[in-house]
């Protein structure tokens, strides 16, 4: 008798334990207290991944066969007509003469002639004006030795690229570009300094050690500077501006646009703030 009574009590207790939540769930609200169903768990907002241009590449191929445009002095974008002999056949205008030319044009006068013969590519006295080339998209392209700026890049990135083009064809000169931004040749950090200065990002030249603490730490979205006490170079929208021919099949010396390296060991990475 006692065993049957105890079994009945345990049975009722078990039923109560099992059924009580179900019964409560059928009441107002449709869920049991403490089940967590009354207040939905807030979902975490998706993290926006910062887009960074690659700074390494498995292949040195820089081929490009797409459309090329040019920004004119008036700021309009027109298709670029490549000369029969390529860009090397164009007679460059020394940068030093552009200030007087612009001032003369601003006052309504004719273009001021240069007093000295305009140099050819093999006889450059310093930086020269080159066509401001552009290509669709976000990646800079290699066009006959020069870099074409991507149309979708910020204007300051485009200016870095066009400034870098002004040095192509000049020799490597140790210390070049440090006493003055205008020089008959440039060293590694002088080249980087000139390109940044051309975009209004640098007031005085920096050496490679100083670039280790310049700007912001780490890789940039568009521009990354690699530096150590002995060397400096930069990548801009997928191209490398460097005086060293390392990992460049052309083996040409002096300031050049080159393919990205397979790796960049031994360098501190910095970038202009916001870029």
MIDOSE-1310 file (N, C-alpha, C; in nm, 2 decimals, decimal comma, always signed):
residues 275
xxxx	+0,08/-0,12/+0,00/+0,00/+0,00/+0,00/+0,09/+0,12/+0,00; +0,19/+0,12/+0,09/+0,28/+0,24/+0,09/+0,35/+0,25/-0,04; +0,40/+0,14/-0,10/+0,47/+0,15/-0,23/+0,38/+0,21/-0,34; +0,25/+0,17/-0,34/+0,16/+0,22/-0,45/+0,14/+0,37/-0,43
xxxx	+0,13/+0,42/-0,30/+0,11/+0,56/-0,27/+0,23/+0,64/-0,31; +0,35/+0,59/-0,27/+0,47/+0,66/-0,31/+0,49/+0,67/-0,46; +0,46/+0,56/-0,53/+0,47/+0,56/-0,68/+0,38/+0,66/-0,73; +0,25/+0,68/-0,68/+0,16/+0,78/-0,73/+0,21/+0,92/-0,71
xxxx	+0,27/+0,94/-0,59/+0,32/+1,08/-0,56/+0,44/+1,11/-0,65; +0,53/+1,01/-0,67/+0,64/+1,04/-0,76/+0,59/+1,06/-0,91; +0,49/+0,98/-0,95/+0,44/+1,00/-1,08/+0,38/+1,14/-1,10; +0,30/+1,18/-1,00/+0,24/+1,32/-1,01/+0,35/+1,42/-1,02
xxxx	+0,46/+1,40/-0,93/+0,57/+1,50/-0,93/+0,64/+1,51/-1,06; +0,66/+1,39/-1,12/+0,73/+1,38/-1,25/+0,64/+1,45/-1,36; +0,52/+1,42/-1,36/+0,42/+1,48/-1,46/+0,42/+1,63/-1,44; +0,42/+1,67/-1,31/+0,42/+1,82/-1,29/+0,54/+1,88/-1,34
xxxx	+0,66/+1,82/-1,32/+0,78/+1,88/-1,37/+0,79/+1,88/-1,52; +0,74/+1,78/-1,58/+0,74/+1,78/-1,73/+0,63/+1,87/-1,79; +0,52/+1,87/-1,73/+0,40/+1,94/-1,80/+0,39/+2,08/-1,76; +0,45/+2,12/-1,65/+0,43/+2,26/-1,60/+0,47/+2,36/-1,70
xxxx	+0,60/+2,35/-1,76/+0,64/+2,45/-1,86/+0,55/+2,45/-1,98; +0,51/+2,33/-2,02/+0,42/+2,32/-2,14/+0,29/+2,39/-2,11; +0,24/+2,37/-1,99/+0,11/+2,44/-1,96/+0,13/+2,59/-1,96; +0,24/+2,63/-1,90/+0,26/+2,78/-1,89/+0,28/+2,84/-2,03
xxxx	+0,34/+2,76/-2,11/+0,37/+2,81/-2,25/+0,24/+2,83/-2,32; +0,13/+2,77/-2,28/+0,00/+2,79/-2,35/-0,07/+2,91/-2,30; -0,02/+2,98/-2,19/-0,08/+3,10/-2,14/-0,04/+3,22/-2,22; -0,07/+3,34/-2,16/-0,04/+3,46/-2,23/+0,11/+3,47/-2,26
xxxx	+0,15/+3,51/-2,38/+0,29/+3,52/-2,42/+0,34/+3,40/-2,49; +0,28/+3,29/-2,46/+0,32/+3,17/-2,53/+0,46/+3,11/-2,50; +0,52/+3,15/-2,39/+0,65/+3,10/-2,35/+0,67/+3,10/-2,20; +0,75/+3,01/-2,16/+0,77/+3,00/-2,02/+0,86/+3,11/-1,96
xxxx	+0,84/+3,15/-1,84/+0,93/+3,25/-1,79/+1,07/+3,20/-1,78; +1,17/+3,29/-1,81/+1,31/+3,25/-1,81/+1,36/+3,17/-1,93; +1,27/+3,15/-2,03/+1,31/+3,08/-2,14/+1,39/+3,16/-2,24; +1,38/+3,29/-2,22/+1,46/+3,38/-2,31/+1,38/+3,42/-2,44
xxxx	+1,26/+3,37/-2,45/+1,19/+3,39/-2,58/+1,11/+3,53/-2,57; +1,10/+3,59/-2,45/+1,02/+3,71/-2,45/+1,10/+3,83/-2,52; +1,23/+3,83/-2,50/+1,32/+3,94/-2,55/+1,42/+3,88/-2,65; +1,40/+3,91/-2,78/+1,50/+3,85/-2,88/+1,64/+3,90/-2,86
xxxx	+1,73/+3,81/-2,88/+1,88/+3,85/-2,86/+1,92/+3,94/-2,97; +1,98/+4,06/-2,94/+2,02/+4,15/-3,04/+2,13/+4,09/-3,13; +2,12/+4,11/-3,26/+2,22/+4,06/-3,35/+2,33/+4,16/-3,36; +2,46/+4,11/-3,38/+2,57/+4,19/-3,39/+2,58/+4,25/-3,53
xxxx	+2,61/+4,38/-3,54/+2,62/+4,44/-3,67/+2,74/+4,39/-3,74; +2,72/+4,36/-3,87/+2,84/+4,31/-3,95/+2,95/+4,40/-3,95; +3,07/+4,35/-3,94/+3,19/+4,43/-3,94/+3,23/+4,47/-4,09; +3,25/+4,60/-4,11/+3,28/+4,64/-4,25/+3,43/+4,62/-4,27
xxxx	+3,47/+4,54/-4,37/+3,61/+4,51/-4,39/+3,67/+4,63/-4,47; +3,79/+4,67/-4,42/+3,86/+4,78/-4,49/+3,93/+4,73/-4,61; +3,90/+4,80/-4,72/+3,96/+4,75/-4,85/+4,10/+4,80/-4,85; +4,20/+4,71/-4,87/+4,34/+4,75/-4,89/+4,39/+4,70/-5,02
xxxx	+4,46/+4,78/-5,09/+4,52/+4,74/-5,22/+4,63/+4,64/-5,19; +4,65/+4,54/-5,27/+4,76/+4,44/-5,25/+4,89/+4,51/-5,26; +4,99/+4,46/-5,18/+5,12/+4,51/-5,18/+5,22/+4,41/-5,23; +5,17/+4,29/-5,26/+5,26/+4,18/-5,32/+5,18/+4,12/-5,44
xxxx	+5,26/+4,06/-5,52/+5,21/+3,99/-5,64/+5,29/+3,88/-5,68; +5,23/+3,77/-5,73/+5,30/+3,65/-5,77/+5,37/+3,66/-5,90; +5,32/+3,76/-5,99/+5,38/+3,77/-6,12/+5,42/+3,92/-6,14; +5,53/+3,94/-6,22/+5,57/+4,08/-6,24/+5,50/+4,14/-6,37
xxxx	+5,40/+4,07/-6,42/+5,34/+4,11/-6,55/+5,26/+4,24/-6,52; +5,29/+4,34/-6,60/+5,23/+4,47/-6,59/+5,15/+4,51/-6,72; +5,12/+4,41/-6,80/+5,05/+4,44/-6,93/+4,92/+4,50/-6,91; +4,88/+4,59/-7,00/+4,75/+4,65/-6,99/+4,71/+4,69/-7,14
xxxx	+4,59/+4,65/-7,18/+4,54/+4,67/-7,31/+4,41/+4,75/-7,32; +4,37/+4,81/-7,20/+4,24/+4,87/-7,20/+4,25/+5,02/-7,24; +4,14/+5,09/-7,23/+4,13/+5,23/-7,28/+4,22/+5,32/-7,19; +4,27/+5,42/-7,25/+4,36/+5,52/-7,17/+4,30/+5,66/-7,20
xxxx	+4,30/+5,74/-7,10/+4,25/+5,88/-7,11/+4,35/+5,97/-7,05; +4,33/+6,10/-7,08/+4,42/+6,21/-7,03/+4,33/+6,32/-6,97; +4,38/+6,37/-6,86/+4,32/+6,49/-6,80/+4,39/+6,61/-6,86; +4,31/+6,70/-6,93/+4,37/+6,82/-6,99/+4,39/+6,93/-6,89
xxxx	+4,46/+7,04/-6,93/+4,49/+7,15/-6,84/+4,36/+7,21/-6,79; +4,25/+7,20/-6,87/+4,12/+7,25/-6,83/+4,04/+7,16/-6,74; +4,10/+7,04/-6,71/+4,04/+6,95/-6,62/+3,94/+6,85/-6,68; +3,93/+6,85/-6,81/+3,84/+6,76/-6,88/+3,91/+6,63/-6,91
xxxx	+3,83/+6,52/-6,92/+3,89/+6,39/-6,95/+3,86/+6,36/-7,10; +3,97/+6,33/-7,17/+3,96/+6,30/-7,31/+4,04/+6,17/-7,34; +4,00/+6,10/-7,45/+4,08/+5,98/-7,49/+4,22/+6,02/-7,52; +4,32/+5,94/-7,48/+4,46/+5,97/-7,50/+4,51/+5,91/-7,63
xxxx	+4,57/+5,99/-7,71/+4,62/+5,95/-7,84/+4,77/+5,92/-7,82; +4,81/+5,80/-7,82/+4,95/+5,76/-7,80/+5,03/+5,80/-7,92; +5,14/+5,87/-7,91/+5,23/+5,90/-8,03/+5,28/+5,78/-8,10; +5,31/+5,80/-8,22/+5,36/+5,68/-8,30/+5,48/+5,61/-8,24
xxxx	+5,57/+5,69/-8,18/+5,69/+5,63/-8,12/+5,67/+5,60/-7,97; +5,54/+5,60/-7,92/+5,51/+5,58/-7,78/+5,54/+5,71/-7,70; +5,52/+5,70/-7,57/+5,53/+5,81/-7,48/+5,68/+5,86/-7,48; +5,77/+5,77/-7,50/+5,91/+5,82/-7,50/+5,94/+5,91/-7,61
xxxx	+5,86/+5,92/-7,72/+5,88/+6,01/-7,83/+5,83/+6,15/-7,80; +5,75/+6,16/-7,69/+5,70/+6,30/-7,66/+5,81/+6,38/-7,60; +5,82/+6,51/-7,63/+5,92/+6,60/-7,58/+5,87/+6,65/-7,45; +5,93/+6,61/-7,34/+5,89/+6,66/-7,20/+5,92/+6,80/-7,18
xxxx	+5,84/+6,87/-7,10/+5,86/+7,01/-7,06/+5,91/+7,01/-6,92; +6,02/+7,08/-6,89/+6,08/+7,09/-6,76/+5,98/+7,14/-6,66; +5,97/+7,08/-6,54/+5,88/+7,13/-6,44/+5,90/+7,28/-6,40; +6,03/+7,32/-6,40/+6,07/+7,45/-6,36/+6,01/+7,56/-6,45
xxxx	+5,97/+7,52/-6,58/+5,92/+7,62/-6,67/+5,77/+7,63/-6,66; +5,70/+7,54/-6,59/+5,55/+7,54/-6,58/+5,50/+7,66/-6,50; +5,57/+7,70/-6,40/+5,52/+7,81/-6,32/+5,50/+7,94/-6,40; +5,60/+7,98/-6,48/+5,59/+8,10/-6,56/+5,49/+8,08/-6,67
xxxx	+5,48/+7,95/-6,72/+5,38/+7,93/-6,83/+5,24/+7,94/-6,78; +5,21/+7,89/-6,66/+5,08/+7,90/-6,60/+5,05/+8,05/-6,57; +5,15/+8,12/-6,52/+5,12/+8,26/-6,48/+5,09/+8,34/-6,61; +5,16/+8,31/-6,72/+5,14/+8,38/-6,84/+5,00/+8,35/-6,90
xxxx	+4,96/+8,23/-6,89/+4,83/+8,19/-6,94/+4,72/+8,25/-6,86; +4,74/+8,26/-6,73/+4,64/+8,32/-6,64/+4,61/+8,46/-6,67; +4,71/+8,53/-6,72/+4,69/+8,68/-6,76/+4,65/+8,70/-6,90; +4,63/+8,59/-6,97/+4,58/+8,60/-7,11/+4,69/+8,60/-7,21
xxxx	+4,81/+8,58/-7,17/+4,92/+8,59/-7,27/+4,94/+8,45/-7,33; +5,03/+8,45/-7,43/+5,06/+8,33/-7,50/+5,15/+8,24/-7,41; +5,17/+8,12/-7,44/+5,25/+8,03/-7,37/+5,39/+8,08/-7,37; +5,46/+8,09/-7,25/+5,59/+8,14/-7,25/+5,69/+8,04/-7,30
xxxx	+5,78/+8,08/-7,39/+5,88/+7,99/-7,45/+5,99/+7,96/-7,35; +6,05/+7,85/-7,35/+6,16/+7,82/-7,27/+6,29/+7,88/-7,33; +6,38/+7,93/-7,25/+6,50/+7,99/-7,30/+6,60/+7,88/-7,34; +6,60/+7,77/-7,27/+6,69/+7,66/-7,31/+6,62/+7,56/-7,39
xxxx	+6,69/+7,48/-7,48/+6,62/+7,38/-7,56/+6,55/+7,28/-7,47; +6,43/+7,24/-7,51/+6,36/+7,14/-7,43/+6,43/+7,00/-7,44; +6,46/+6,94/-7,33/+6,54/+6,82/-7,33/+6,47/+6,70/-7,38; +6,54/+6,60/-7,42/+6,48/+6,47/-7,45/+6,49/+6,38/-7,33
xxxx	+6,43/+6,26/-7,34/+6,43/+6,17/-7,22/+6,57/+6,14/-7,17; +6,67/+6,13/-7,26/+6,80/+6,10/-7,21/+6,88/+6,21/-7,16; +6,82/+6,33/-7,16/+6,90/+6,45/-7,12/+6,81/+6,54/-7,02; +6,75/+6,48/-6,93/+6,66/+6,55/-6,84/+6,74/+6,62/-6,73
xxxx	+6,72/+6,75/-6,71/+6,79/+6,83/-6,60/+6,72/+6,81/-6,47; +6,60/+6,75/-6,47/+6,52/+6,74/-6,35/+6,38/+6,69/-6,38; +6,29/+6,70/-6,29/+6,15/+6,66/-6,31/+6,09/+6,72/-6,44; +6,01/+6,65/-6,51/+5,95/+6,70/-6,63/+5,80/+6,68/-6,63
xxxx	+5,72/+6,76/-6,70/+5,58/+6,75/-6,71/+5,54/+6,63/-6,80; +5,46/+6,54/-6,76/+5,41/+6,43/-6,84/+5,26/+6,44/-6,86; +5,20/+6,38/-6,96/+5,05/+6,38/-6,96/+4,99/+6,31/-6,84; +4,88/+6,36/-6,79/+4,82/+6,31/-6,67/+4,72/+6,20/-6,72
xxxx	+4,78/+6,08/-6,73/+4,70/+5,96/-6,78/+4,61/+5,91/-6,68; +4,50/+5,85/-6,73/+4,39/+5,79/-6,65/+4,34/+5,67/-6,71; +4,29/+5,58/-6,63/+4,23/+5,45/-6,68/+4,10/+5,43/-6,59; +4,00/+5,36/-6,65/+3,88/+5,33/-6,57/+3,92/+5,24/-6,45
xxxx	+3,83/+5,24/-6,35/+3,85/+5,15/-6,23/+3,92/+5,21/-6,12; +3,98/+5,12/-6,03/+4,04/+5,16/-5,91/+4,19/+5,13/-5,91; +4,24/+5,06/-6,01/+4,38/+5,01/-6,01/+4,47/+5,09/-6,11; +4,58/+5,14/-6,06/+4,67/+5,21/-6,15/+4,73/+5,11/-6,25
xxxx	+4,76/+5,16/-6,37/+4,81/+5,08/-6,48/+4,94/+5,13/-6,54; +5,02/+5,04/-6,58/+5,15/+5,07/-6,64/+5,14/+5,09/-6,79; +5,17/+5,21/-6,84/+5,15/+5,25/-6,98/+5,28/+5,31/-7,03; +5,35/+5,22/-7,10/+5,48/+5,27/-7,17/+5,57/+5,34/-7,08
xxxx	+5,59/+5,28/-6,96/+5,68/+5,34/-6,86/+5,62/+5,43/-6,76; +5,51/+5,49/-6,79/+5,44/+5,58/-6,70/+5,33/+5,50/-6,63; +5,27/+5,57/-6,52/+5,16/+5,51/-6,45/+5,04/+5,59/-6,48; +4,93/+5,52/-6,52/+4,80/+5,59/-6,54/+4,72/+5,58/-6,41
xxxx	+4,67/+5,69/-6,37/+4,59/+5,69/-6,24/+4,45/+5,64/-6,26; +4,40/+5,56/-6,16/+4,26/+5,51/-6,18/+4,16/+5,62/-6,16; +4,06/+5,63/-6,24/+3,96/+5,73/-6,23/+3,88/+5,73/-6,10; +3,87/+5,61/-6,04/+3,79/+5,60/-5,92/+3,87/+5,63/-5,79
xxxx	+4,00/+5,66/-5,81/+4,08/+5,69/-5,69/+4,06/+5,83/-5,64; +4,08/+5,86/-5,52/+4,08/+6,00/-5,47/+4,17/+6,09/-5,55; +4,14/+6,21/-5,56/+4,23/+6,30/-5,64/+4,37/+6,31/-5,59; +4,39/+6,30/-5,45/+4,52/+6,31/-5,40/+4,60/+6,19/-5,44
xxxx	+4,54/+6,07/-5,45/+4,61/+5,95/-5,50/+4,65/+5,97/-5,65; +4,57/+6,03/-5,73/+4,60/+6,06/-5,87/+4,72/+6,15/-5,87; +4,72/+6,25/-5,79/+4,83/+6,35/-5,79/+4,96/+6,28/-5,75; +4,96/+6,19/-5,66/+5,08/+6,11/-5,62/+5,14/+6,04/-5,75
xxxx	+5,05/+5,98/-5,82/+5,09/+5,90/-5,94/+5,15/+6,00/-6,04; +5,08/+6,11/-6,07/+5,13/+6,20/-6,17/+5,26/+6,27/-6,13; +5,28/+6,29/-6,00/+5,41/+6,34/-5,96/+5,52/+6,24/-5,98; +5,49/+6,12/-5,95/+5,59/+6,01/-5,97/+5,63/+6,00/-6,11
xxxx	+5,54/+6,02/-6,21/+5,57/+6,02/-6,35/+5,67/+6,12/-6,39; +5,68/+6,23/-6,32/+5,77/+6,34/-6,35/+5,92/+6,30/-6,33; +5,94/+6,19/-6,26/+6,08/+6,15/-6,23/+6,13/+6,04/-6,32; +6,04/+5,98/-6,40/+6,08/+5,87/-6,48/+6,18/+5,91/-6,58
xxxx	+6,29/+5,84/-6,59/+6,40/+5,87/-6,68/+6,52/+5,93/-6,62; +6,50/+5,98/-6,49/+6,61/+6,04/-6,42/+6,70/+5,93/-6,35; +6,83/+5,96/-6,33/+6,91/+5,86/-6,27/+6,90/+5,86/-6,12; +6,96/+5,75/-6,06/+6,97/+5,74/-5,92/+7,09/+5,83/-5,88
xxxx	+7,07/+5,92/-5,78/+7,18/+6,00/-5,73/+7,16/+5,99/-5,58; +7,26/+5,95/-5,51/+7,26/+5,94/-5,36/+7,24/+6,08/-5,30; +7,14/+6,09/-5,22/+7,10/+6,22/-5,16/+7,02/+6,31/-5,25; +6,99/+6,27/-5,37/+6,91/+6,34/-5,47/+6,77/+6,36/-5,42
xxxx	+6,72/+6,49/-5,43/+6,59/+6,52/-5,38/+6,57/+6,55/-5,24; +6,69/+6,57/-5,17/+6,68/+6,60/-5,03/+6,72/+6,75/-5,00; +6,82/+6,80/-5,07/+6,85/+6,94/-5,05/+6,74/+7,03/-5,11; +6,67/+6,98/-5,21/+6,56/+7,05/-5,28/+6,48/+6,94/-5,34
xxxx	+6,35/+6,97/-5,36/+6,26/+6,88/-5,43/+6,30/+6,87/-5,58; +6,36/+6,97/-5,63/+6,41/+6,97/-5,77/+6,55/+6,93/-5,78; +6,58/+6,82/-5,85/+6,71/+6,77/-5,86/+6,73/+6,70/-5,99; +6,86/+6,69/-6,04/+6,88/+6,61/-6,16/+6,87/+6,46/-6,15
xxxx	+6,86/+6,42/-6,02/+6,85/+6,27/-6,00/+6,80/+6,26/-5,85; +6,75/+6,14/-5,82/+6,69/+6,11/-5,69/+6,73/+5,98/-5,63; +6,74/+5,98/-5,50/+6,76/+5,85/-5,44/+6,63/+5,79/-5,40; +6,63/+5,68/-5,32/+6,50/+5,61/-5,29/+6,40/+5,70/-5,21
xxxx	+6,45/+5,75/-5,10/+6,35/+5,83/-5,02/+6,33/+5,97/-5,08; +6,42/+6,02/-5,16/+6,40/+6,14/-5,24/+6,28/+6,12/-5,34; +6,28/+6,00/-5,40/+6,17/+5,97/-5,49/+6,03/+5,97/-5,42; +6,03/+5,90/-5,31/+5,90/+5,89/-5,23/+5,86/+6,03/-5,19
xxxx	+5,96/+6,11/-5,14/+5,93/+6,24/-5,09/+5,87/+6,33/-5,20; +5,93/+6,32/-5,32/+5,88/+6,40/-5,43/+5,74/+6,37/-5,47; +5,70/+6,24/-5,47/+5,57/+6,20/-5,51/+5,47/+6,25/-5,41; +5,50/+6,23/-5,28/+5,41/+6,28/-5,17/+5,40/+6,43/-5,17
xxxx	+5,51/+6,50/-5,20/+5,51/+6,65/-5,21/+5,42/+6,69/-5,32; +5,42/+6,62/-5,43/+5,34/+6,66/-5,55/+5,20/+6,66/-5,52; +5,16/+6,58/-5,42/+5,01/+6,57/-5,38/+4,98/+6,66/-5,26; +5,08/+6,74/-5,22/+5,06/+6,82/-5,11/+5,06/+6,76/-4,97
xxxx	+5,12/+6,64/-4,96/+5,12/+6,56/-4,84/+5,25/+6,57/-4,76; +5,35/+6,64/-4,82/+5,49/+6,65/-4,75/+5,55/+6,78/-4,78; +5,59/+6,85/-4,68/+5,64/+6,99/-4,70/+5,79/+6,99/-4,72; +5,86/+6,90/-4,65/+6,01/+6,89/-4,67/+6,05/+6,74/-4,69
xxxx	+6,16/+6,71/-4,76/+6,20/+6,57/-4,79/+6,23/+6,50/-4,67; +6,20/+6,37/-4,67/+6,23/+6,28/-4,56/+6,33/+6,17/-4,61; +6,42/+6,13/-4,51/+6,50/+6,02/-4,55/+6,44/+5,88/-4,51; +6,50/+5,77/-4,55/+6,43/+5,64/-4,53/+6,41/+5,61/-4,38
xxxx	+6,50/+5,66/-4,29/+6,48/+5,64/-4,15/+6,36/+5,72/-4,09; +6,35/+5,84/-4,14/+6,24/+5,93/-4,10/+6,11/+5,87/-4,15; +6,10/+5,81/-4,26/+5,98/+5,75/-4,31/+5,93/+5,63/-4,22; +6,02/+5,58/-4,14/+5,98/+5,47/-4,05/+5,87/+5,52/-3,94
xxxx	+5,87/+5,65/-3,92/+5,77/+5,70/-3,82/+5,68/+5,81/-3,88; +5,68/+5,82/-4,02/+5,60/+5,92/-4,08/+5,46/+5,87/-4,10; +5,36/+5,96/-4,10/+5,22/+5,92/-4,13/+5,17/+5,82/-4,03; +5,09/+5,73/-4,07/+5,02/+5,63/-3,99/+5,08/+5,50/-4,00
xxxx	+5,06/+5,41/-3,89/+5,12/+5,28/-3,89/+5,05/+5,18/-3,98; +5,12/+5,09/-4,04/+5,06/+4,98/-4,11/+5,03/+5,01/-4,26; +4,96/+4,92/-4,32/+4,93/+4,93/-4,46/+4,82/+5,03/-4,48; +4,83/+5,10/-4,60/+4,73/+5,20/-4,63/+4,62/+5,14/-4,72
xxxx	+4,51/+5,21/-4,74/+4,41/+5,17/-4,83/+4,45/+5,18/-4,98; +4,52/+5,29/-5,01/+4,57/+5,32/-5,14/+4,72/+5,33/-5,15; +4,78/+5,38/-5,05/+4,93/+5,41/-5,05/+4,99/+5,34/-4,93; +5,10/+5,27/-4,96/+5,18/+5,21/-4,85/+5,33/+5,24/-4,87
xxxx	+5,40/+5,29/-4,77/+5,54/+5,33/-4,78/+5,61/+5,22/-4,70; +5,72/+5,16/-4,76/+5,80/+5,06/-4,70/+5,94/+5,13/-4,68; +5,99/+5,12/-4,55/+6,11/+5,19/-4,52/+6,19/+5,11/-4,41; +6,32/+5,13/-4,42/+6,41/+5,08/-4,32/+6,53/+5,18/-4,32
xxxx	+6,63/+5,17/-4,24/+6,74/+5,27/-4,24/+6,82/+5,28/-4,37; +6,80/+5,18/-4,46/+6,88/+5,18/-4,58/+6,80/+5,20/-4,71; +6,67/+5,19/-4,71/+6,60/+5,20/-4,83/+6,45/+5,23/-4,80; +6,38/+5,29/-4,91/+6,24/+5,32/-4,90/+6,18/+5,32/-5,04
xxxx	+6,06/+5,27/-5,04/+5,98/+5,27/-5,17/+5,84/+5,28/-5,13; +5,75/+5,29/-5,23/+5,61/+5,30/-5,20/+5,52/+5,22/-5,31; +5,41/+5,18/-5,27/+5,31/+5,12/-5,36/+5,19/+5,22/-5,36; +5,14/+5,24/-5,48/+5,02/+5,33/-5,50/+4,92/+5,26/-5,59
xxxx	+4,81/+5,22/-5,54/+4,70/+5,17/-5,62/+4,74/+5,05/-5,70; +4,83/+4,97/-5,66/+4,87/+4,85/-5,73/+5,00/+4,85/-5,80; +5,07/+4,97/-5,80/+5,20/+4,98/-5,87/+5,31/+5,02/-5,77; +5,43/+4,99/-5,79/+5,54/+5,02/-5,70/+5,63/+5,13/-5,76
xxxx	+5,65/+5,23/-5,68/+5,75/+5,34/-5,72/+5,87/+5,32/-5,64; +5,99/+5,29/-5,72/+6,11/+5,24/-5,65/+6,23/+5,27/-5,73; +6,34/+5,30/-5,67/+6,47/+5,32/-5,74/+6,54/+5,18/-5,75; +6,50/+5,08/-5,68/+6,57/+4,95/-5,68/+6,50/+4,87/-5,79
xxxx	+6,58/+4,79/-5,86/+6,53/+4,70/-5,96/+6,49/+4,56/-5,91; +6,49/+4,55/-5,77/+6,46/+4,42/-5,71/+6,33/+4,37/-5,76; +6,32/+4,24/-5,80/+6,20/+4,18/-5,85/+6,13/+4,25/-5,97; +6,22/+4,32/-6,05/+6,17/+4,39/-6,17/+6,25/+4,34/-6,29
xxxx	+6,19/+4,26/-6,38/+6,26/+4,20/-6,49/+6,32/+4,30/-6,58; +6,28/+4,43/-6,58/+6,34/+4,53/-6,67/+6,48/+4,56/-6,63; +6,51/+4,55/-6,50/+6,64/+4,58/-6,44/+6,69/+4,72/-6,47; +6,59/+4,81/-6,49/+6,63/+4,95/-6,51/+6,65/+5,02/-6,38
xxxx	+6,74/+5,12/-6,38/+6,78/+5,19/-6,26/+6,71/+5,32/-6,25; +6,72/+5,38/-6,13/+6,66/+5,52/-6,11/+6,51/+5,50/-6,08; +6,44/+5,62/-6,05/+6,30/+5,61/-6,02/+6,22/+5,55/-6,13; +6,14/+5,45/-6,10/+6,06/+5,38/-6,20/+5,93/+5,33/-6,13
xxxx	+5,83/+5,31/-6,22/+5,71/+5,23/-6,17/+5,75/+5,09/-6,20; +5,73/+5,00/-6,10/+5,77/+4,86/-6,11/+5,66/+4,77/-6,06; +5,67/+4,64/-6,10/+5,57/+4,55/-6,04/+5,58/+4,53/-5,89; +5,47/+4,49/-5,83/+5,48/+4,46/-5,69/+5,57/+4,35/-5,66
xxxx	+5,63/+4,34/-5,54/+5,73/+4,24/-5,51/+5,65/+4,11/-5,46; +5,71/+4,00/-5,46/+5,64/+3,88/-5,40/+5,63/+3,89/-5,25; +5,72/+3,96/-5,19/+5,72/+3,98/-5,05/+5,79/+4,11/-5,02; +5,77/+4,17/-4,90/+5,84/+4,29/-4,86/+5,90/+4,28/-4,72
xxxx	+5,99/+4,18/-4,70/+6,04/+4,15/-4,57/+6,14/+4,26/-4,53; +6,15/+4,29/-4,40/+6,25/+4,38/-4,34/+6,22/+4,53/-4,35; +6,09/+4,56/-4,38/+6,05/+4,70/-4,39/+5,94/+4,73/-4,29; +5,95/+4,86/-4,24/+5,84/+4,91/-4,16/+5,73/+4,97/-4,26
xxxx	+5,61/+4,94/-4,24/+5,50/+4,99/-4,33/+5,43/+5,11/-4,27; +5,42/+5,21/-4,35/+5,35/+5,34/-4,31/+5,26/+5,38/-4,42; +5,17/+5,47/-4,39/+5,08/+5,53/-4,50/+5,04/+5,67/-4,46; +5,00/+5,75/-4,56/+4,95/+5,88/-4,53/+4,81/+5,86/-4,46
xxx	+4,78/+5,95/-4,37/+4,66/+5,94/-4,29/+4,54/+5,95/-4,38; +4,45/+5,85/-4,37/+4,33/+5,85/-4,45/+4,35/+5,78/-4,58; +4,47/+5,74/-4,62/+4,49/+5,68/-4,75/+4,55/+5,54/-4,74
